[in-house]
Amino acid sequence: MIRQFHYFLFFYCFLIVPQVMAQEVIVKKRNVETGKYYSSSNNYTSLKNKSNAKEKYTNCIKYNFLPFFIGEFPVGYEIRINPFITLEAGLGVTTNNYMDQLVFSAEDFYSNPNGYLRNTVSLSQNATIKIFPEGNSYNNGIYIGIDYKNRPYSKILTQNNFSQKATKLFIDIGLIAGYHIRSSERILIDLYAGVSQRHITWDQVSLFQTIDPNTGDLIAEIQINQLRYPTLGVLLGFKIGYLF
């Protein structure tokens, strides 16, 4: 009889305990002095409230730090459509692409031996669609996305009273994989990497010197040839965002 009671108690605990753990437990306490009862919930309610607080933000302002090395300073805005999908778009400014200059340092577009070119500020654009398989878009979670970037880098060519603008334009359409880190209630860190199909349109500058037949002076001539070609690109990002 005692053994049967033990079996019954074991199966009872096996069935009931998981249900108790999955529910909010209300504990009634009695004040010894007043004789009144009061109730308090366990930590489950507190954790649930914190989780709900995290879900209340749908907007995020971001800044991407890594494009600094390619002379871009982008600011983005991200909106959560639902826990699985977010949309992001942004604007930035570009100055000089220092990484590209290392590769094409011999080109007149970058070498500029006689000081005829000067960097100018241009406007860049970017847009991203993100999909979160686990439905945790603004919490700790992985995502995949389709990324678009439009980054022009322009220079002004000046000679005597003549000015001409030359631009090297990078257009990227790529696939990225990333991770959102919710470091605090309002701070979101976004890390990603990916590859893209990159299309480049380059106003390639050629500088050469000739002699003016009328005055005999040495003058500089500027010639621009536009090149268009596709290549592969690498997409990297380290963003810090503020949720609101």
C-alpha positions in Angstrom: 0.0 0.0 0.0 2.8 2.4 0.9 4.6 1.5 -2.3 1.5 2.3 -4.3 1.2 5.6 -2.5 4.8 6.5 -3.5 4.1 5.6 -7.1 1.0 7.8 -7.0 2.9 10.7 -5.5 5.7 10.4 -8.1 3.3 10.6 -11.1 1.3 13.4 -9.5 4.5 15.5 -9.1 5.5 14.6 -12.7 2.3 15.9 -14.1 1.7 18.9 -11.9 5.1 20.5 -11.5 5.7 21.4 -15.2 2.3 23.1 -15.2 3.1 25.1 -12.1 6.5 26.2 -13.5 4.8 27.4 -16.7 2.2 29.5 -14.8 2.5 32.5 -12.6 2.5 31.5 -8.9 0.6 33.6 -6.4 1.8 33.3 -2.9 -0.5 34.4 -0.1 1.2 35.8 3.0 -0.3 36.7 6.4 0.7 39.6 8.5 1.1 38.3 12.0 0.3 41.6 13.7 -2.8 42.5 11.7 -4.0 39.1 10.7 -4.5 40.3 7.1 -3.6 38.3 4.1 -1.8 39.7 1.0 -0.4 38.1 -2.1 2.8 38.5 -4.1 3.8 37.1 -7.5 7.0 35.3 -8.2 9.9 36.4 -10.4 8.0 35.1 -13.5 5.8 38.2 -13.5 8.8 40.5 -13.2 10.6 38.8 -16.1 7.4 38.9 -18.2 7.0 42.6 -17.6 10.6 43.2 -18.6 10.1 41.2 -21.8 7.0 43.2 -22.7 8.9 46.4 -22.0 11.5 45.4 -24.6 8.8 44.8 -27.2 7.3 48.2 -27.0 9.9 50.0 -29.2 9.4 49.9 -33.0 11.8 52.6 -34.1 15.6 52.7 -34.1 18.1 55.4 -35.1 21.5 53.9 -36.0 25.1 55.0 -36.9 27.5 52.7 -38.8 31.1 53.1 -37.6 32.9 50.8 -40.1 32.4 52.9 -43.3 34.6 55.5 -41.8 37.5 53.6 -43.4 36.0 54.1 -46.8 35.2 57.8 -46.2 31.5 57.4 -45.6 29.5 58.6 -42.6 26.0 57.0 -42.7 23.0 57.4 -40.4 20.1 55.0 -40.6 16.5 54.6 -39.4 15.0 51.1 -38.8 11.4 50.3 -38.2 10.0 47.0 -37.0 7.1 45.8 -39.1 6.6 42.7 -36.9 8.9 40.5 -34.8 10.1 38.8 -38.0 10.7 41.7 -40.4 12.3 45.1 -40.2 13.0 47.8 -42.8 16.0 50.1 -42.7 17.0 53.1 -44.8 19.6 55.8 -44.4 21.6 58.7 -45.7 25.2 59.6 -45.4 28.0 61.8 -46.7 31.1 60.6 -48.5 34.5 62.3 -48.8 37.4 60.2 -50.1 37.5 56.4 -50.3 40.7 55.6 -48.6 40.5 51.8 -49.1 40.0 52.2 -52.8 42.8 54.7 -53.0 45.2 52.1 -51.7 44.3 49.8 -54.6 44.3 52.5 -57.3 47.0 54.8 -55.9 48.7 55.2 -59.2 45.5 56.7 -60.9 45.3 60.4 -61.4 41.9 60.4 -59.7 43.8 59.7 -56.4 47.4 60.6 -56.9 46.8 64.2 -58.1 50.5 65.1 -58.4 49.9 68.8 -59.2 47.0 69.6 -56.9 44.4 70.0 -59.6 41.8 67.8 -57.8 40.2 68.4 -54.4 37.7 66.2 -52.5 34.1 67.3 -52.2 31.2 66.0 -50.1 28.6 63.8 -51.8 25.4 62.2 -50.5 25.1 58.4 -50.1 21.9 56.2 -49.7 21.3 52.8 -48.3 18.3 50.4 -47.7 18.0 47.0 -46.1 15.2 44.4 -45.7 15.9 42.1 -42.7 14.2 38.7 -41.9 14.6 37.2 -38.4 13.8 33.5 -38.5 13.2 33.3 -34.7 11.0 36.4 -34.5 13.3 38.4 -32.2 14.0 41.4 -34.4 14.8 43.9 -31.6 16.3 41.4 -29.1 19.3 39.1 -29.4 18.8 37.3 -32.7 20.3 36.5 -36.1 18.9 37.7 -39.4 19.4 37.6 -43.1 18.9 40.6 -45.3 19.0 42.1 -48.8 21.1 45.3 -48.8 21.3 48.2 -51.2 24.0 50.9 -51.2 24.6 53.9 -53.4 28.0 55.6 -52.6 29.4 58.3 -54.9 32.9 59.7 -54.3 33.4 63.0 -56.1 36.3 65.4 -56.8 36.4 68.8 -58.3 39.0 69.5 -61.0 40.1 73.1 -61.2 42.5 74.8 -63.7 42.6 78.5 -64.3 38.9 79.5 -64.3 37.7 76.1 -65.3 36.0 73.5 -62.9 34.9 70.0 -63.6 33.4 67.3 -61.3 34.6 63.7 -61.5 32.8 60.9 -59.6 33.5 57.3 -58.8 30.1 55.7 -58.0 29.7 52.3 -56.2 26.3 50.6 -56.3 25.9 47.4 -54.2 23.1 44.9 -54.2 24.0 42.1 -51.8 23.0 39.5 -49.3 24.0 39.9 -45.7 23.9 37.9 -42.4 23.9 39.7 -39.1 23.1 39.6 -35.4 21.2 42.0 -33.2 22.5 42.4 -29.6 20.1 44.1 -27.1 22.7 45.5 -24.7 20.1 47.5 -22.7 16.5 48.5 -22.9 17.1 51.2 -25.5 20.6 50.4 -27.0 20.8 47.9 -29.9 24.1 46.7 -31.5 23.9 45.5 -35.1 26.8 43.4 -36.6 26.7 42.1 -40.2 28.8 40.8 -43.1 27.9 39.9 -46.6 28.8 39.9 -50.3 27.3 42.0 -53.1 27.2 42.4 -56.9 28.9 45.8 -57.2 28.5 48.1 -60.2 31.1 50.8 -60.6 30.8 53.9 -62.8 34.1 55.8 -62.8 34.9 59.2 -64.3 38.6 58.2 -64.8 40.8 61.3 -64.9 43.9 61.7 -67.0 46.2 64.7 -66.4 48.9 65.6 -68.8 50.9 68.8 -69.7 51.3 70.5 -73.0 52.9 73.7 -74.3 50.6 76.6 -75.4 51.7 77.3 -79.0 50.7 81.0 -78.6 52.5 81.8 -75.4 54.9 78.9 -75.0 53.7 78.4 -71.4 53.4 74.9 -69.9 49.7 74.1 -69.3 47.9 71.2 -67.8 45.2 69.3 -69.8 42.5 67.3 -68.2 40.7 64.4 -69.9 37.9 62.3 -68.4 36.9 58.9 -69.7 33.9 57.1 -68.1 34.3 53.5 -67.2 31.5 51.0 -66.3 32.2 47.6 -65.0 30.8 45.0 -62.5 32.8 43.3 -59.7 32.2 41.6 -56.3 32.0 43.7 -53.1 32.3 43.0 -49.4 29.7 44.4 -47.0 30.6 44.9 -43.3 28.9 46.8 -40.6 29.1 47.7 -36.9 26.1 49.8 -35.9 24.9 51.2 -32.6 21.3 52.2 -32.4 18.9 54.0 -30.0 15.4 52.5 -29.7 12.3 54.7 -29.3 
